[in-house]
Amino acid sequence: MIYISDEAIDRMIGEDVPYVDLTTWALDIGGSPGTIEYFSREHAVLCGTEEVLRMFAKLGVTPVFSLPSGTKVEPGQVYLSGKGTARSLHMAWKVTQNLLECCSGIATKTRRIVDKVKSVNPDVSVVSTRKSFPGTKAMSVKAILYGGAAPHRLGLSETVLVFKEHASFCGGPDAFVERIGELKSKVPEKKLVVETDSIEYGLRLCRAGVDCLQFDKLPPDVLLAGSAELRAANPNVVLLAAGGIDEHNAEAYAASGVDVLVTTSLFFAKPLDMSVRLLPDGE
């Protein structure tokens, strides 16, 4: 579903195994054969098993069983296993466990929020911002996709999204409205998204031809009260709610008359409690 480079896989391995597993070497157990099994201690939506299999291949672990990203697993359910030498298994152990705990945590939280939103309004979408922790974007985006959300904006080169900070360099909000026609003609194949914290200004933007309005930190009741008037001004406008949206208020925003909920909270999910069993052959 998403491209993860070999370089990224190597970098993740290298952070934990820069040279050698010194403990396994010092104990002189590296050549002993064994197995590794992964299971979750809580309900989970998996993410990252495909990357773990690629790590296995690089570290000399032979896969035995694996469930794909997006699979829902129960507490105690084994979802991934492999076999190899103690040297290979111990090098693979923590880097793979950490990846699975973090990515599955994001996917699981995303699924919870998406399910809450869809239970209120199946037509409302949940999307992530571009504010992921630097260096983790590819795997974070993969996790929210398998959790049922979509990326709102992957980077600055993707969409035309005007913030008040942009408008201030155009001479202010009023001057920016006058430039909307010019802006749309400059990038005619792109939708124009503008963020505002005012229904009144949003109406001006609607009448000027903005395609999407992103409302920052407006309460759900204010959005609900203004959404009908906004759609009357521009029936094709897409309405987005952003700012402070998480699983505690997502249902209220799903009922606020908007089309999309934009949230950063997906990326900062608590890692899941996942465990690994390493066993020598014969046990």
C-alpha positions in Angstrom: 0.0 0.0 0.0 2.9 2.4 0.7 6.5 2.3 -0.4 9.1 1.8 2.3 12.7 1.8 0.9 15.4 -0.7 1.7 17.4 2.3 3.0 14.6 2.9 5.6 14.6 -0.7 6.6 18.4 -0.8 7.0 18.3 2.4 9.0 15.8 1.0 11.5 17.9 -2.1 11.9 21.1 -0.1 12.3 19.7 2.0 15.1 19.5 -1.1 17.3 22.3 -3.2 15.8 25.0 -0.8 14.8 27.6 -3.6 14.7 27.1 -6.8 16.7 24.9 -8.3 19.4 27.6 -8.2 22.1 25.6 -10.3 24.6 24.9 -13.2 22.3 28.5 -13.1 21.1 29.9 -13.1 24.7 27.7 -16.0 25.7 28.8 -18.0 22.6 25.2 -19.0 21.8 24.9 -17.3 18.4 24.7 -20.5 16.4 22.0 -22.2 18.5 18.7 -22.7 16.5 15.4 -21.4 17.8 12.0 -19.8 17.1 10.5 -16.4 17.6 6.7 -15.7 18.1 4.9 -12.4 18.3 1.5 -11.9 20.1 -0.5 -8.9 21.4 -1.6 -8.5 25.0 -4.6 -6.4 23.9 -7.0 -6.1 21.0 -5.1 -4.7 18.0 -5.1 -3.7 14.4 -1.8 -4.9 13.0 0.6 -2.7 11.1 4.2 -3.4 10.1 4.3 -7.1 9.6 5.4 -6.7 6.0 8.4 -4.6 7.1 9.3 -7.1 9.8 9.4 -9.9 7.1 11.9 -7.7 5.2 14.0 -7.3 8.4 13.9 -11.1 8.8 15.3 -11.6 5.4 18.1 -9.2 6.0 19.0 -10.7 9.4 18.7 -14.4 8.5 15.4 -15.3 10.1 13.1 -17.6 8.1 9.4 -16.7 8.3 7.0 -19.4 9.4 3.7 -17.5 9.8 2.5 -14.0 9.3 -0.8 -12.1 9.3 -1.0 -8.9 7.1 -1.3 -5.3 8.2 -4.9 -4.4 8.8 -5.8 -7.7 10.5 -7.6 -7.4 13.8 -6.1 -9.7 16.4 -7.2 -10.8 19.9 -5.2 -10.8 23.1 -2.8 -13.7 23.1 -3.2 -14.5 19.4 0.1 -15.3 17.6 0.3 -13.2 14.5 3.9 -13.7 13.4 6.6 -16.3 13.8 10.0 -17.2 12.4 13.0 -19.5 13.0 16.7 -19.0 12.9 19.9 -18.9 14.9 20.0 -17.2 18.3 22.2 -14.6 16.7 19.6 -13.7 14.0 16.6 -13.9 16.4 18.1 -11.6 19.0 19.2 -9.1 16.4 15.6 -9.1 15.0 13.8 -9.1 18.3 13.6 -5.5 19.6 13.7 -3.5 16.4 10.7 -5.6 15.0 8.8 -5.5 18.3 9.2 -1.7 18.6 8.0 -1.2 15.0 5.0 -3.4 15.5 4.0 -1.8 18.8 4.2 1.7 17.5 2.6 1.2 14.1 -0.1 -1.1 15.4 -0.8 1.5 18.1 -1.5 4.1 15.5 -3.6 1.7 13.4 -5.6 0.6 16.4 -6.3 4.1 17.6 -7.2 5.2 14.1 -9.7 2.4 13.7 -11.3 3.3 17.1 -11.8 6.9 15.9 -12.9 6.0 12.4 -15.5 3.6 13.9 -16.8 6.2 16.2 -17.2 8.8 13.4 -18.8 6.3 11.0 -21.3 5.3 13.7 -22.5 8.9 13.7 -22.2 9.7 10.0 -20.8 7.2 7.5 -20.1 10.0 5.0 -17.6 11.8 7.2 -13.9 11.1 6.6 -11.1 11.1 9.1 -7.8 12.4 7.8 -4.3 13.0 9.3 -2.3 16.1 9.2 1.3 16.4 8.0 2.5 16.8 11.6 4.0 13.4 12.2 7.2 13.0 14.2 10.1 13.7 11.8 11.6 10.6 10.3 8.5 8.4 10.9 6.1 9.7 8.2 6.1 6.7 5.9 5.3 4.1 8.5 2.9 6.5 10.3 1.0 7.1 7.1 0.9 3.4 6.4 -0.6 2.8 9.9 -3.4 5.4 9.5 -4.3 3.9 6.1 -4.6 0.4 7.6 -6.6 1.9 10.4 -9.2 3.3 8.0 -8.2 7.0 7.7 -6.5 8.9 4.9 -3.7 11.5 4.7 -5.0 15.0 4.5 -1.8 16.4 3.3 1.5 14.6 2.9 3.6 17.7 2.4 3.8 21.3 1.1 4.1 20.2 -2.6 0.8 18.3 -2.6 -2.0 20.8 -2.0 -2.8 24.5 -2.0 -3.8 25.2 1.6 -3.9 28.9 2.6 -3.4 29.7 6.3 -3.8 33.2 7.8 -0.1 33.3 7.8 -0.1 33.2 4.0 -2.9 35.8 3.9 -1.0 38.2 6.1 1.8 38.3 3.4 -0.9 39.1 0.8 -2.0 42.2 2.7 -4.5 40.6 5.1 -7.7 38.7 4.8 -9.6 41.2 2.7 -6.7 41.5 0.2 -6.4 37.8 0.0 -10.1 37.4 -1.0 -9.4 39.6 -4.0 -6.6 37.3 -5.1 -8.6 34.1 -5.0 -9.5 34.2 -8.8 -5.9 34.8 -9.6 -4.7 32.0 -7.4 -7.2 29.5 -8.8 -6.2 30.3 -12.4 -2.5 29.8 -11.5 -3.1 26.2 -10.3 -6.4 25.3 -12.1 -6.0 21.5 -11.6 -5.8 21.9 -7.8 -8.6 22.5 -5.3 -8.1 25.6 -3.2 -8.3 25.0 0.6 -8.4 27.9 3.0 -8.3 27.7 6.8 -10.3 30.1 8.9 -11.7 30.4 12.4 -14.8 32.4 11.4 -18.1 31.4 9.8 -18.5 35.0 8.6 -15.2 35.0 6.8 -15.9 31.5 5.6 -19.0 32.8 3.8 -17.0 35.4 2.0 -14.6 32.7 0.9 -17.4 30.5 -0.3 -18.8 33.3 -2.4 -15.4 33.9 -3.8 -15.1 30.4 -5.1 -13.0 28.5 -2.5 -13.3 24.8 -2.9 -12.7 23.7 0.7 -13.0 25.5 4.0 -11.0 24.2 6.9 -12.3 25.5 10.3 -9.7 25.7 13.0 -10.8 25.0 16.6 -14.5 26.0 16.1 -16.8 24.1 18.5 -19.1 21.5 16.9 -22.3 23.5 17.7 -20.9 26.6 16.0 -20.0 24.5 12.9 -23.5 22.9 12.9 -25.2 26.3 13.1 -23.1 27.7 10.2 -22.9 24.7 7.8 -26.3 25.1 6.1 -25.6 28.8 5.3 -22.1 27.9 4.0 -23.6 25.2 1.7 -26.2 27.6 0.5 -23.5 30.1 -0.5 -21.6 27.3 -2.3 -23.3 23.9 -2.6 -20.1 22.2 -3.7 -17.9 23.4 -0.9 -16.2 20.8 1.2 -16.1 21.6 5.0 -13.3 20.4 7.2 -13.0 20.6 11.0 -9.5 20.8 12.4 -7.7 21.6 15.7 -8.0 19.6 18.9 -10.0 16.7 17.4 -9.4 13.3 19.1 -11.3 10.2 20.1 -13.0 12.0 23.0 -14.8 14.6 20.7 -14.7 13.0 17.3 -18.4 11.9 17.5 -19.5 15.4 18.3 -17.6 16.7 15.3 -19.0 14.0 13.1 -22.4 15.4 13.8 -21.4 19.0 13.2 -22.3 19.2 9.5 -18.7 18.9 8.1 -17.4 16.5 5.6 -13.9 15.8 7.0 -12.3 15.6 10.4 -8.6 16.6 10.3 -6.5 15.3 13.3 -2.9 15.0 14.4 -3.8 12.8 17.3 -3.6 9.6 15.2 0.2 9.9 14.9 0.7 10.1 18.7 -1.1 6.9 19.7 0.2 5.0 22.7 2.3 2.0 21.6 0.4 -1.3 22.0 1.5 -3.9 24.6 2.9 -6.6 22.4 5.1 -9.5 23.4 7.7 -11.8 21.9 8.6 -15.4 22.8 12.2 -16.6 21.9 12.6 -20.3 22.4 15.5 -22.6 21.7 14.6 -25.6 19.5 13.3 -28.5 21.6 11.4 -26.3 24.2 
